Amino acid sequence: MQGTNVLFGQIAVVFGIVIAGVWGATQWTAAALGYQLRLGSPWFDFFGTPVYHPWRLFEWWFFYDAYAPRVFDTGGAIAGGSGL
């Protein structure tokens, strides 16, 4: 395969869609959990809404799945659906 056949634009678009989906799932999960202090400090606030790093979903899932399994099942479905 020659370097001219690699579609870097399409790779970037797909990567962006997947990151946006995981980030959306992270934000949905944080909202479903009521933005509790145990989630850690947000990355920044956007008009009063805490915004977390996209990968925080997986940290929370590991530590808190036993306490809210349905929330994390739905958050995982949102994140997984972004890769389809």
C-alpha positions in Angstrom: 0.0 0.0 0.0 1.4 3.3 -1.0 1.3 6.3 1.4 -1.0 8.1 -1.1 -3.8 5.5 -0.6 -4.1 6.1 3.2 -7.2 8.2 3.9 -6.0 10.2 6.9 -9.0 12.5 6.8 -11.4 9.5 7.2 -9.3 8.1 10.0 -9.4 11.4 11.8 -13.2 11.7 11.3 -13.8 8.2 12.7 -11.4 8.8 15.6 -13.2 12.0 16.4 -16.7 10.3 16.3 -15.5 7.6 18.7 -13.9 10.1 21.1 -17.1 12.2 21.0 -19.2 9.2 21.7 -17.1 8.1 24.7 -17.1 11.7 26.0 -20.9 11.9 25.6 -21.2 8.6 27.5 -18.9 10.0 30.3 -21.0 13.1 30.6 -24.3 11.1 30.6 -23.0 8.8 33.3 -21.8 11.8 35.4 -25.3 13.3 35.1 -27.0 10.1 35.9 -24.9 9.8 39.1 -25.7 13.4 40.0 -22.2 14.8 39.5 -21.3 13.4 43.0 -18.0 14.5 44.6 -16.8 10.9 44.5 -16.5 11.2 40.7 -13.5 13.5 41.3 -12.9 17.0 40.1 -14.1 17.9 36.7 -11.7 19.0 33.9 -13.6 22.3 33.6 -17.0 23.8 34.0 -19.2 24.7 30.9 -21.9 27.1 31.9 -22.1 25.5 35.4 -22.0 21.9 34.2 -18.9 19.9 35.1 -17.1 18.4 32.2 -14.9 15.4 32.8 -12.2 13.8 30.7 -13.6 11.2 28.3 -11.6 8.2 29.9 -13.1 8.9 33.3 -16.1 6.7 32.4 -13.8 3.6 32.5 -12.3 4.5 35.9 -15.8 5.0 37.4 -17.0 1.8 35.8 -14.2 -0.2 37.4 -14.7 1.3 40.9 -18.5 2.0 41.1 -20.2 -0.7 38.9 -21.4 -2.6 41.9 -23.3 0.4 43.1 -25.0 1.5 39.9 -24.8 -1.4 37.3 -27.6 -0.2 35.1 -26.1 3.3 34.9 -22.8 1.9 33.7 -24.5 -0.6 31.4 -26.3 2.3 29.7 -23.1 4.4 29.6 -21.2 1.5 28.1 -23.9 1.1 25.5 -23.6 4.7 24.6 -19.8 4.5 24.3 -19.9 1.3 22.4 -22.6 2.6 20.0 -20.3 5.4 19.0 -18.0 2.9 17.4 -20.5 1.4 15.1 
